Amino acid sequence: MKRTILIVEDEKDIVKMLEYNLQKEGFKTLSARDGEDALDVAHREHPHLVILDLMLPGMDGLEVCKALKGDSKTAAIPIIMLTAKVQESDKVIGLELGADDYMTKPFSPRELVARIKAVLRRMTEKGPSAEVMKIGELTVDFSKIRVLVKEKPVELTAKEFELLKTLIKARGRVLSRDYLLDTIWGFDHAIEIQTRTVDVHIRTLRKKLKSEAKRIITVKNYGYRFEEE
């Protein structure tokens, strides 16, 4: 079955170039020219991956990313951002919102296709377990991608769920920030961006877990571990 890629880009020439290169690699393509249309298409078609330009008319790419990752129906769809901006802050914000990778314009179509395949491969390799774990007042259903605290649903983004899952599966082992980034994001970018990305996700995850947040332990100057007892 062909995998579907949603291209969210308002520049026609870029859309045509991406469609040509992706279809040549065996992908099916969909396109949207603005944020509102992108959300409609994503909910209707459930693409395997979204290529998202940050500079869109009206609703910008960061808003689209936040909306997709904040909705349980689309949160698991990986996103690769395209940006013409060179400021680190734009990349950091996108990564913090749950994007899986980014490329700065101008970019090589060949490199983008390679990154798409890498992201999709990571998603396949991380196939959810059928296991349901209950730890204190926390319940995690890996097959349904569902989290409960005191029997009440907790809405996590795809990255937050993967982070929690990875920590739990480590069975108390300390995981470095580099390991978490490589496992969950697959990034190899600047240390400043990487460290902040992991720490921000840990902070928001703890906030959402409320009374069970204490189980995520910070190991100074190294990383994090999950405590079951």
Secondary structure by P-SEA (a helix, b strand, c coil): cbbbbbbbcccaaaaaaaaaaaaaabbbbbbbccaaaaaaaaaaccccccccccccccccaaaaaaaaaaccccccbbbbbbbccccaaaaaaaaaacccccccccccaaaaaaaaaaaaaaaaaaccccbbbbcccbbbbccccbbbcccbbbbbcaaaaaaaaaaaacccccccaaaaaaacccccccaaaaaaaaaaaaaaaaaaacccccccccccccbbbbbcc
